[in-house]
Amino acid sequence: MHNIRAVFTTKFFMKLLFSTILIFIIFFAANAQQDQWSEEGEIEDAEVVIEKDREIELPRASRNFERVPPLPVQKPQVAVSYRFVEVEPSLRELSPEIRVLKIKEPPLPKLYGNYVRAGGANYLTPYFDLFVNNTRNKDYSYGIHAKHLSSRQGPVDGANSGNSDTRLMFNGKYFAKKHTFSAEAGYQRERYHFYGYLPSLEIERDSIRQIFNIGHVQLGLQKSEPEAPFQYQMTVSLDRIGDRFGAVENQIGLGLTAGIGINDQLKFLIESESYLMDWKSYEGEEEEEGASINRNLVKFKPYLYYKPESEGSRIEAKAGFNIVYENDTIVNGDRLHFYPYLWAAYFLNDGVSLYAGIEGDIQKNTWLDYTRQNPYLASDAALAHTNKTFGFQGGIKGRVSSMFGFNVGLNANNYKNMYYFVNSAEDSTKFDILYDTDNTFLLNFYGEINFNNGNRFRSTLRGDYFSYTTSDVEEPWHKPAYQVNLMAHYNLYEKIIFNSELLVLGGIEGYNLASNTSTMLDPIIDLSFKADYLFSDRFSTFLQLKNILGQNYERYLNYPSRGIMVMVGATYRF
């Protein structure tokens, strides 16, 4: 309480002192001003003159345009020394007890390796197709195929022109550690009729029936190490064909393909084929022996293959030779043949390349090969291989984009013993073979374009033009002058699948030895269409139309084809 009063007294005293000093200063200033005005008196009259013409001149300042140079700086020379110390921490081993969570792999989609397809068409045509295959297995694979397609009636005299095709095939593979073993066997029975007779004749059906029984067995061994420097593949096969009239052909084949890598770009390869053939024909109803020949053919083709791995290289090439030995029915030259083998491709870019090559070879012709082309062949037709003395091929191919591709080029080949089918002089319903024992020059221009839009739409169009120059044969009998193929595939929403094919074949001229007359056949225009409707992944139905234009065209003289065929059926997968 006393302290509060002391502070209050002090503050009051200080305020009173400052107030007294301030009043004194104001009073002193007021008196001084009053004395000054009393000494000066009143302001006298005066005249002030202001001159505007006076100029103020300033001296010119000097300007210095030179930069002041920086003062030199002396850098201290200090020697710095470093010392690295390796620190090796000693930590105890960590043994974390962590449980790794594994993501469960999604189940693989189920595969249906088996399916059966059955249907029927006009001309009393039943159809059956069966495939049985194993699914995923890393050790082996196998498959069974059974098929039957027949038409009781044909284009001429009903059942007198019917045909059938029945086959049963087996195949299997065993995948060892370093090799793959393969085997296949099959049997096929085909039935035809020689219906190329005059419509006015009455023919007994059994007398014109032809039946082929074909057997096939093959064993194979292949190296299954892609990275191994030495690769090889070997096959051994046995084929046998016999017809209703007693003709039989047996053929044993040996095949070898081997190659060894010299370096990353260069390989040495060998392709070899050997065939031992025996053919017997019979004449007359009592199977009197007509002819029997043994035919041998051996091919050996070694060559170097250069394929650069770098992207900058633009050349791919093959170079070697082909040695062939044959003994044949027709002998018109040396049995040992030597041909050069050259092929090269130049890549203009990653998708387009120019290619060219020359080669010669012996084209193997067997009775089995001939009957696959013309089933109305006589059983005693002469057999001979065709000698391609020189062949040239060149063109350009590639892909313009991921969807469009093309291939345009030409073949220029010279042959000896080129074969031509003609109607037999003894029986015009059967065909014989004429050989041009001299030179036949064949010029073939071709062009192909294809469009591929994944699994939805695919199409291919190819055209060929053929020009024959014969020597001993007047015309290239039953050889086409031009051919056009168009194929298209369309998948509509994975529900309906359309397939169509167009074949145009023209410029075919036939020759009948019995009447010594030639006939220009009408152009062949064969359009087919097929549609599959998928109810599910396992069941579907189909509709197939063949020869939609309904032309009874003739591929071989006096043998018209059926008109339009309509087939319906279903497919089941299991």
Secondary structure by P-SEA (a helix, b strand, c coil): caaaaaaaaaaaaaaaaaaaaaaaaaaaaaaaaaaaaaaacccccbbbbbbccbbbbbcbbbbbccccccccccccbbbbbbbbbbbbccccccccbbbbbbcccccccccccccccccccccbbbbbbbbbbbccccccccbbbbbbbbbcccccccccccccccbbbbbbbbbcccbbbbbbbbbbbbbbbcccccccccccccccbbbbbbbbbbbbcccccccccccbbbbbbbbbbbcccbbbbbbbbbbbbbbbbccccbbbbbbbbbbbbbbbbbccccccccbbbbbbbbbbbbbbbbbbccccccccccccbbbbbbcccccccccbbbbbbbbbccccccccccccccbbbbbbbcaaaaaaaccccccccbbbbbbccbbbbbbbbbbcccccccccbbbbbbbcbbbbbccccccccbbbbbbcccbbbbbbbbbbbbbbccccbbbbbbbbbbbbbbcccccccccccbbbbbbbbbbccccbbbbbbbbbbcbbbbbbccccccccccbbbbbbbbbbbbcccccccbbbbccccccccccccccccccbbbbbbccccc
